[in-house]
Amino acid sequence: AERAEGADSLKAQKARHRLAACVAKLNSVANSRRKGRDDLGVEVLEAALEILSGKSEALDASHAVAYQVLGAFNALREYFRGACACLQRVDPYLSNNAGLVERLVCWEEAWEAGHRYLTGPLRGALGSMVASIAGARGEDP
């Protein structure tokens, strides 16, 4: 849906919301290497997309976190596309699929960083901290 109509279309946004909800459920049953959270909401992905689209006044540090979030989500999408071509090789015990678990681990870690620094009360803290450090060193942030 994103390629045909653009990432900002209502259809693409709804598809992202549905996929994020499915990934959260999948994470809760297949991610054996981390917490297996089922509360990985789409708000972090949407915040990352907003930052990377230029609609946000975020600083470079927030961009780095946003790239991490988007990269992890896109890695899952690519995995699903590839798995569609060889469903017979997908282990029904989902936690036995190393590629899936690896991508879920990356998504959960990126989501947690994004939740901490792209949404909520710490949203501007990362950029402020980087600017303060750069200022102390006499550099531009």
Secondary structure, 3 states (H helix, E strand, C coil): CHHHHCCCCHHHHHHHHHHHHHHHHHHHHHCCCCCCCCCCCCHHHHHHHHHHCCCCCCCHHHHHHHHHHHHHHHHHHHHHHHHHCCHHHCCCCHHHCHHHHHHHHHHHHHHHHHHHHHCHHHCCHHHHHHHHHHHHHCCCC
